[in-house]
Amino acid sequence: MSTTILEAVLCQADMGRPAALCAIVATRGSTPQPAGAILCVDRDARITGTIGGGCVEAEVRRRAHELLVAGRSELLTFQLDHDFGYDDGLICGGEMDVAISIVDRAPQTEVLRSACETLRAGDEAMIPVRVQTARGLVEYRITIEASPELLIAGAGHIGRILARMAVPLGFRVCAIDDRGEYANAERFPPPIRPVVGDIAEILRTWPVGPNTYIVIVTRGHKHDEQALRAVLGKPTKYLGMIGSRRKIAVIFDDLRHAGVTPTELDRVHAPIGLKIGAVTPEEIAVSIAAELVTVRRQSCRRAVEGPFPVSASGAIT
């Protein structure tokens, strides 16, 4: 996650060691990662994060370490084909510009520290990346999305497996159940947060936002319907409920009679998950996780702005 990458830069800074913050600022054609992807390279040439593509990433790491030792920033262009000279070759066929900025001063670290705090609060953040180019010093502005929040209503088999899958996918996960023997730290270890209590009531009062994903996988029809009632109309990014088509039809019919509009019900992913023929809890969790990723990546937004020329005084011109 991007927060981890920024924290790696700050950890080096706190030890008095500069680090190289590398960001893809432009792409042309097919590339392993889009503009906005970042990684950190430290003085020991260790990397945190990824910009995709093993051989090109290795070259970025090598060049970044050289610049880190030299104490200068630079904008590099990489051709992703066999002719570039990488040992393993890379045939994406595209081209990408990578800004390598050396973070070694307090003003830079304070901006990154503030960005980390914003991201932890669940909001997107912007970080400036300044590099020397043939035309002088320029600044790119990288918008980093906050890790989405995933609320799993139901801490049974599927909920437990899905929670563990979602963490490396970049979700901040909370598992909710009214049974303490299910929603506990042993079954849902950190960074997953287990919450015990009435599922519907917790969902009703939870501060749901446009970056919240809700998966309803409780132990039965009654609890599923109550959980769904509690969150209908909230501004969720994703809302899905498990169940057979017959069960879903019954629940939706109950909700329509209670005054829920067709528009609200149309937003519910039910049956939940992508259609992969899932049968076991593990397969069902995979299908749900895949649907979460699909929804998350549907909205493409511009992650990089610039370059903006920087004057000798440090101001944007």
C-alpha positions in Angstrom: 0.0 0.0 0.0 1.1 3.6 -0.7 1.0 4.4 3.0 3.6 1.7 3.7 5.9 3.2 1.0 5.7 6.7 2.4 6.3 5.3 5.9 9.5 3.6 4.5 10.8 6.9 3.3 10.0 8.6 6.6 11.6 5.8 8.6 14.8 6.4 6.7 14.5 10.1 7.2 14.0 9.6 10.9 17.3 7.8 11.0 19.0 10.6 9.2 19.3 8.6 5.9 18.0 10.0 2.7 15.8 7.8 0.5 14.7 7.8 -3.2 11.0 8.2 -3.9 10.4 6.9 -7.4 7.1 7.6 -9.2 5.8 6.8 -12.6 4.7 10.2 -13.9 3.7 9.4 -17.5 3.1 6.3 -19.6 2.7 5.7 -23.3 1.4 2.5 -24.7 1.2 -0.7 -22.6 3.0 -0.6 -19.2 3.0 -2.9 -16.2 1.7 -0.1 -13.9 -0.2 3.1 -14.5 1.1 6.6 -13.8 1.0 7.3 -10.1 2.6 4.0 -9.0 5.4 4.7 -6.5 8.2 2.9 -4.7 11.0 3.7 -2.2 14.7 2.8 -2.6 16.9 3.2 0.5 20.7 3.5 0.9 21.0 -0.3 1.1 19.2 -0.6 -2.2 16.1 -2.2 -0.5 12.8 -1.4 -2.2 9.4 -0.9 -0.7 6.5 -0.9 -3.1 6.4 -1.8 -6.8 6.1 -0.2 -10.2 5.6 -3.5 -11.9 7.7 -5.5 -14.4 10.6 -7.3 -12.7 13.4 -6.3 -15.1 12.4 -2.7 -15.4 11.9 -2.4 -11.7 15.3 -3.8 -11.1 16.7 -1.1 -13.4 14.8 1.6 -11.6 16.2 0.3 -8.4 19.7 0.4 -9.7 19.4 3.9 -11.2 17.7 5.2 -8.1 20.4 3.9 -5.8 23.0 5.5 -8.0 21.2 8.9 -7.8 20.7 8.4 -4.1 24.4 8.0 -3.5 25.1 11.0 -5.8 22.4 13.0 -4.0 20.5 14.2 -7.1 17.1 13.7 -8.6 16.4 12.9 -12.2 13.6 12.1 -14.7 14.2 8.8 -16.5 12.5 7.2 -19.5 12.2 3.4 -19.9 11.4 1.6 -23.2 9.6 -1.6 -22.4 10.9 -3.9 -25.1 13.6 -6.4 -25.9 15.9 -3.7 -27.3 16.4 -1.9 -24.0 19.1 -4.3 -22.8 17.5 -5.9 -19.7 18.7 -9.4 -18.9 15.2 -10.9 -19.1 13.7 -8.7 -21.7 10.3 -6.9 -21.5 7.9 -6.8 -24.3 5.0 -4.7 -23.0 5.9 -2.4 -25.9 5.2 0.8 -24.0 7.3 3.6 -22.5 7.2 5.2 -19.1 8.8 8.2 -17.4 9.9 7.7 -13.8 10.7 10.6 -11.6 13.3 9.8 -9.0 13.4 12.3 -6.1 15.8 12.2 -3.2 14.0 12.9 0.1 16.6 14.3 2.5 15.2 17.6 3.9 12.7 18.4 6.6 10.2 20.2 4.4 9.9 17.1 2.2 9.4 14.7 5.1 6.8 16.9 6.7 4.7 16.9 3.5 5.0 13.1 3.4 4.2 12.8 7.1 1.0 14.9 6.6 0.1 12.8 3.6 0.4 9.6 5.7 -1.9 11.0 8.3 -4.5 12.0 5.7 -4.4 8.5 4.2 -4.7 6.8 7.6 -7.8 9.0 8.2 -9.3 7.4 5.0 -8.9 10.4 2.7 -6.8 10.7 -0.5 -3.6 12.7 -0.3 -1.4 14.6 -2.7 2.4 14.5 -2.6 4.7 16.7 -4.7 7.7 15.1 -6.4 10.4 17.4 -7.7 13.1 16.4 -10.2 15.7 17.9 -12.4 15.1 17.7 -16.1 16.7 19.1 -19.2 14.4 22.1 -18.8 15.2 22.7 -15.2 13.5 21.8 -11.9 9.9 20.6 -12.2 7.2 19.4 -9.9 4.8 16.5 -10.4 1.8 16.1 -8.1 0.9 12.5 -7.3 -2.6 11.8 -5.9 -2.7 8.8 -3.7 -6.0 7.1 -3.0 -6.8 6.0 0.5 -7.0 2.3 1.2 -10.7 1.4 0.9 -12.6 0.2 4.0 -14.1 -3.3 3.9 -16.9 -4.1 6.4 -17.7 -7.8 6.5 -21.0 -8.5 8.2 -20.6 -12.1 9.4 -17.5 -13.7 10.8 -18.1 -17.2 9.7 -16.0 -19.3 7.3 -16.5 -17.1 4.2 -16.0 -13.9 6.2 -12.8 -15.1 7.8 -11.3 -16.2 4.5 -12.3 -13.1 2.7 -10.9 -10.9 5.4 -7.5 -12.5 5.1 -7.6 -12.2 1.3 -8.6 -8.5 1.4 -5.6 -7.3 3.5 -2.9 -7.9 0.9 -5.3 -6.4 -1.7 -5.0 -3.1 0.2 -8.3 -3.0 2.1 -8.7 -1.9 5.7 -10.8 -4.7 7.0 -13.3 -5.0 9.8 -15.3 -8.2 10.6 -18.6 -7.8 12.5 -20.5 -10.5 14.3 -22.7 -10.8 17.4 -20.8 -13.9 18.5 -17.6 -13.3 20.4 -16.3 -16.8 19.7 -16.3 -15.9 16.0 -15.3 -12.2 15.9 -12.1 -12.2 17.9 -8.4 -11.5 17.4 -7.5 -15.1 17.2 -9.6 -15.7 14.1 -9.1 -12.2 12.7 -5.5 -11.1 13.6 -4.2 -7.6 13.1 -4.5 -5.6 11.0 -8.0 -7.0 10.7 -10.3 -5.4 13.3 -13.0 -7.7 14.8 -16.1 -6.1 16.3 -18.6 -7.8 18.4 -22.2 -6.7 18.8 -25.6 -6.5 17.1 -24.6 -6.6 13.4 -27.5 -4.4 12.1 -27.0 -1.8 14.8 -23.3 -1.6 14.2 -23.8 -1.1 10.5 -26.6 1.4 11.1 -24.3 3.7 13.1 -21.1 3.1 11.2 -19.6 6.2 9.5 -20.0 4.7 6.0 -18.5 6.8 3.2 -17.9 6.6 -0.6 -14.7 4.5 -0.1 -16.5 1.9 2.0 -17.2 -1.6 0.7 -19.8 -3.8 2.6 -20.1 -7.6 2.3 -23.0 -9.3 4.0 -22.3 -12.9 4.7 -24.0 -13.6 8.0 -25.2 -17.0 9.2 -28.8 -16.7 8.0 -31.6 -15.1 6.0 -32.9 -13.1 9.0 -29.5 -11.5 9.8 -28.7 -10.9 6.1 -32.0 -8.9 5.7 -31.4 -6.9 8.9 -27.9 -6.1 7.8 -29.0 -5.0 4.4 -31.8 -2.8 5.8 -29.3 -1.1 8.0 -27.1 0.1 5.1 -29.4 0.7 2.2 -29.2 4.3 1.1 -25.8 4.8 2.6 -23.1 6.1 0.1 -21.2 2.9 -0.2 -18.7 2.2 -3.0 -19.9 -1.5 -3.0 -22.7 -3.4 -1.3 -23.1 -7.1 -1.7 -25.1 -9.8 -0.1 -24.6 -13.6 -0.3 -27.5 -15.9 -1.0 -29.4 -18.1 -3.6 -31.5 -16.3 -6.1 -34.6 -17.5 -4.3 -33.4 -16.2 -0.9 -32.5 -12.8 -2.5 -35.9 -12.6 -4.2 -37.6 -13.1 -0.9 -35.5 -10.5 0.9 -35.9 -7.9 -1.9 -39.6 -8.5 -2.0 -39.8 -7.8 1.8 -37.8 -4.6 1.3 -39.9 -3.4 -1.5 -43.0 -3.8 0.6 -41.2 -1.8 3.3 -40.8 1.1 0.9 -37.2 0.5 -0.4 -36.9 1.9 -3.9 -35.9 -0.2 -6.9 -32.9 2.2 -7.3 -31.6 1.3 -3.9 -31.9 -2.4 -4.6 -30.3 -2.2 -8.0 -27.1 -1.1 -6.2 -26.9 -4.4 -4.3 -24.6 -7.0 -5.8 -26.7 -10.1 -5.2 -25.9 -12.9 -5.7 -22.5 -11.7 -4.5 -19.2 -12.3 -6.3 -18.1 -12.9 -9.9 -19.6 -15.9 -11.6 -16.8 -18.5 -11.5 -18.8 -21.5 -10.4 -17.7 -21.1 -6.8 -18.8 -23.9 -4.4 -16.4 -24.0 -1.4 -16.0 -21.1 1.1 -12.5 -20.5 -0.3 -13.9 -20.3 -3.9 -16.8 -18.1 -2.8 -14.3 -15.7 -1.0 -12.2 -15.6 -4.2 -15.2 -14.6 -6.3 -16.2 -11.9 -3.8 -12.6 -10.5 -3.6 -12.5 -10.5 -7.4 -15.7 -8.5 -7.6 -14.4 -6.0 -5.0 -11.3 -5.4 -7.1 -13.4 -5.1 -10.3 -15.5 -2.4 -8.7 -12.5 -0.6 -7.2 -10.7 -0.5 -10.6 -13.6 0.6 -12.7 -13.2 4.3 -12.0 -10.1 5.6 -13.7 -8.9 9.0 -12.6 -5.8 11.1 -13.3 -3.3 10.3 -10.6 -0.5 12.6 -11.8 -0.5 16.3 -12.7 2.4 18.3 -14.1 5.1 18.9 -14.8 5.0 22.4 -13.3 8.2 24.5 -13.6 9.8 25.5 -10.3 11.6 28.8 -10.0 14.9 29.4 -8.3 13.0 30.5 -5.2 11.2 27.2 -5.1 7.8 28.5 -6.2 5.7 27.0 -8.9 5.8 29.3 -12.0 
